[in-house]
Amino acid sequence: MIDKFVETYTKKLATKPECIEISTRNITEEDGSRTCEICVSAHSDDIGRLIGKEGKMIGSLKTLISGAKAKDGQNYRIFIQAAKQ
């Protein structure tokens, strides 16, 4: 559910939304907590747009996702990387 939200959000920000790819990986930490890593691959021209000035765009996305943590108790990490061309 969160990964679909991140995909929709990033595609609306990107100038080349067809290059956006989302991959997820679930991890169980040593203390028993669950973490979902969300990796966003985007065209190199869109990396700056997704991170935003002083990291404000990615920060706002992390803030929205932190609300989901309160509901389902799972941690989330987001990574943005340039897609392999």
Secondary structure as UniProt FT lines:
FT   HELIX           2..13
FT   HELIX           17..19
FT   STRAND          21..28
FT   TURN            30..31
FT   STRAND          34..42
FT   TURN            44..46
FT   HELIX           47..51
FT   HELIX           53..55
FT   HELIX           56..72
FT   STRAND          75..82
//
